[in-house]
Amino acid sequence: MNEERLSRRSIIAIMAAGLIVGVVALLATMFVVGNAKPTYTASALLSVTPSPAVQSSPQAGDQLSVWEALNGGQAGKIASEVYSQPRFSDAAAQALGVAGGDLKVTAGPPPEATTLIKLSVEAPAPQVAEQAAAQIIKDGQKEATQAAGGTLVAINVIQAPEGTAVSSGVPASQLLIVVFIGGLLVGSGAALIIARARSRSDDEPEYLDSGEFRAVQSSGYGRPVGPPQGRPLNGGPGSNGGGQYGPPRRPAGDPRAQQPPR
């Protein structure tokens, strides 16, 4: 009965609450997305290999030892740290006419690729991101090569950043859909909980609210909790004494009334 009553009285209110919360969340997200600056990310892929001098060495052991060192991944990490230095991103931002804080540079070896370096630049425009990545690679290549191994290694560009810029973050259309559905579920769930709580409150008997219990109270074995009405307790005035309630009172004409109590 509770379910039927809830579905009849509250289903429209639950749907309306979910719709209102979903629309409010959607409008708020549209406001935030509309005021946020779009960002784009351009990426480049570099490789750390033995230098041409090592590769042309007549001693094969030299090239093998360099490859073993590079496979350890330390050279790629060191070169990545060099490319990530703020001075290279600041110089690229100044050359492109943007603020230094608008460029975010990340560099590091991809998973399980110890001789590769992935360099990414996030910027307010796709062309700025691509040109900044190319500028950083150009300005930092000499110092990164020297830090990674000097004349023993070489850093080459496998994939240039030109044409790689993509929008950063979740697309606005997908974000708005997710936010609207989330608001719809949250609003409907909250309204459903409130409706169920009110339904249970309406179904409770009135004597539970007033504190009056209608069930017969007893002490067990059919005995009343208190003394019968009109009979004093523990030999008070009007009792014959003895026991909790005293012996039963007999009529005056009963012969047993004259006998002393045992």
Buried (B, 14 or more C-beta within 10 A) or exposed (E): EEEEEBEEEBEEBBBEBBBBBBBEBBBEBBEEBEEEEEBBBBBBBBBBBBBEEBEEBEEEEBBEBBBEBBEEBBBBBBBBBBBBBEEBBBBBBEEBEBEEEBBBBBBBBEEEEBBBBBBBBBBBBBEBBBBBBBBBBEBBBEBBBBBBBEEBBBBEBEBBBEEBBEEBEEEBEEBBEEBBBBBBEBBBBBBBEBBBEEBEEEEEEEEEEEEEEEEEEEEEEEEEEEBEEEBEEEBEEEBBEEEEBBEEEEEEEEEEEEEEEE
